[in-house]
Every structure is written in C-alpha cells, then in structure tokens.
Amino acid sequence: MTSTFPPAKIADIDAGWLNAWLASSGRAPGVQVVSVDRTDNPKWHVADTAFLSLSCEGDNADAVPQRLFAKLRTVPDPFAPHFPGEVTFYGWAGRCAKAGRRVPVPACHLSLNDRRAGTSLIFLDDLRASHDTLAWGEDPNNRQCLQAVRALAAIHATSWVQPATIDTAVVRAREELVHDYVCNKLPSFLDALDGHVAEDVADALADVCRAAHAHKVNRFTSTLPLCAAHGDAHAWNFLYPKDADVRLAAAIDFESWHVGFPGTDFAAYMALFWDADRRDRLQIGLLNAYFADLRARGATGYGWRDAWNDYRLGIACAASLALFQWDAGHDPSLWTATAKRWHSAFEDLNCTDVLT
C-alpha cells in the first residue's frame, strides 16, 4: 500500500492508507490513525467525494485534521495537458497562505496527482460546521451573492498579472484546442437542440460559438490584466458562511481553473444560471461590490468599464456551456435551460458589441 498515487476508489481510504500517507509525508511523526468514519456523497460528474472523520492517537494527534472532505477524480480530463488542474491550484493557494495572502478556499491537507491515469485526490477542511451548501438549483440569497463575488475578487486580486508576464503561446494552444473541440461537436449538438429552443436561440448560439474564440484570444493578449479564473464559478461551487458577518464565501471545485479574465467567472455566477429578472436586479450592485474589493486589494490597471465589458465578453464566450453539458450526458432540461438563459443575457446586455 502506498500514498504516492491516488487510490483506485474512495473506499480504499482507510486507516491503513492514511497511515501510509502520514508516514510518507512526515507530517505527524508518531501519530496513528485508529479508525475512519466515511460518509459518502452522491457522485459528482468526474469525481467521488466523501466526508472523513478520523480518530487518531499519539502525542501529536492534534497535528492531523480530524474532519476532512475527500475528492477523488476518477475520470481523465481530455483537456488536462492544457489546464493546470485542481492539485496545482491548491498548491498555489497553499503558497499564498504561507506568504500571508490567503485566498478564500478550504485549506488543503493533501493533493496527489497521477497524470498517467488521469486521477487525482485532494483532502480539504470539512467546513460543514461553519458554512452552508446550496442544493443544485437553489438560488443564493443576496448576502450569499455578495460573499461569493467578494471571494472572487480576493482570488482574482491575489493572482492579478499583466499579459506580458505569461506565455501567450500556451494560452493560444489551450484556446485552439477548446475551440476545435466545440466546433467539431457543434453540428451534433444543434441537431439535439432542434425542437427544444427557438430557432433564433440556436442560430445565435452557433454563430457565437464560432466567433467568440478570436475575441477571447484578443482579450488574453491585450493590455488588460489577467487572473486565476475559476472556470466554473456558479453559485453551487461556493460554501456560504453561516455567520452573516463573514465577508467571503469559500470557493470550491477548481477543476477548470486557468489563467483567464474575470468576466468568465462573473458570467457563470450571474448570467448563466439565473433568470433575467434576478440578473437584472443584482448584477450591477454585485459588480460594484466586486470592483470595490478588487481595488481595495491593490488590483490596478482595470476600470469599472473594463469589468463591465469583461462580464459581457464572458457571457459571449459561455455560448458553449450548453454544448459541454450536453456532451457530458446531462438531462436535456439542463442544457436547454442553459441555452435559453445564455441567449437572454447575450441579447439583454447587447453582448454583440464586444464581438465587433
């Protein structure tokens, strides 16, 4: 038994496996895990997850977290060579914390990656005692929305970089790969979409899927700053503090994070999963709060109008989300609703402007 690579299944994370991990990491000499109480979660799309309650003995037992959230990715990611991955993200977050620049994510206690098998394992703090989760489809309240966008501001500001400091060839290769994948899948997706949405929705989605790529690449090579973009920042990828006085939610699920622009995360949170009325009521206030926090954290070279245009470009670039949901085998009710909400936001916010 070894803890060098992720286990084959989450049920393999028992006391023996954990003791092998502790021995190989040198984290808590003399500590032994005596027992593990595992509570399995429903399977996520690409991962098995569980909550672990550990019973330990030894003089330094407090050095081992007693309550953990385990996430075992079991499905290889076809885009893995071009996206850093969750293990890399938590490594960066850990270095930020050691430097006194902690970002609002659960602390990570273990991160293992087997690139050959396409599997990974992370152990995070179990925050159920202090944070709430939302059921899929449940809208966050106004306070939770504010906590989430402030969390995004903290992550973005901490990772704020100028385009001249990144390897644009890597970015271009990544975007070309994704664009080719979308264009190859698009005809079949449009066939599946036929009859589920109005013709103008399908036509706009197809046109923007093909056109947005060039504008996204141009944004990466402009003079505007970039940041660590979550990549899937919908409302259910945040843990919301039970204490109303806590300013920041905790972001989770960084499978799709990448060097990107802030608008992609704003589009995911506010435009792609909310109806038009909710979006119209909240988006300006949330964008104002995000921008204020961004500036307060020292992010420069970025005005409010830049943030607004990034948000609209993020919506345009999210035209392919419904396609990816369809490609992943989700129920038609999900990807048809996504296509309709995307079209509503694209039209209401006149996103054609950012594609000209």
WONOR-V431940 format. One record per pair of residues at least 12 apart in sequence whose C-alpha atoms are under 6 Angstrom apart, sorted by the first residue. I is the first residue (numbers start at 0). J is the second residue. If there is no record, write none. Layout:
i = <I/I>
j = <J/J>
//
This chain:
i = <2/2/4/5/5/5/14/14/14/29/30/30/30/31/31/32/32/33/33/34/35/35/36/36/37/37/38/45/45/46/46/46/47/47/48/48/49/49/50/50/51/51/52/52/53/66/67/67/67/68/68/68/68/69/69/70/70/71/71/72/72/73/75/81/84/85/85/86/102/103/103/104/104/105/105/106/106/107/107/108/108/109/109/129/129/130/130/130/130/131/131/132/133/146/146/146/147/148/149/149/150/150/152/152/155/155/156/156/158/158/159/159/160/160/160/161/204/208/208/211/225/225/226/226/226/227/227/228/228/228/228/229/229/230/230/232/232/232/233/233/234/236/237/237/237/262/262/262/263/265/266/266/266/271/271/311/312/321/321/321>
j = <19/20/113/111/119/120/32/34/35/57/56/57/60/55/56/54/55/54/55/54/52/53/51/52/50/51/50/72/74/71/72/73/70/71/69/70/68/69/67/68/66/67/65/66/65/125/123/124/125/122/123/124/125/121/122/120/121/119/120/118/119/118/117/173/254/253/254/110/154/150/249/249/250/123/124/123/124/122/123/122/123/121/122/240/241/238/239/240/241/238/239/238/235/246/247/248/248/289/247/289/247/248/289/293/226/227/293/298/226/227/225/226/224/225/226/224/318/318/319/316/259/260/258/259/260/257/258/256/257/258/259/253/256/255/256/264/267/268/267/268/268/251/249/250/251/309/310/313/313/310/310/313/314/340/341/350/353/334/337/338>
//
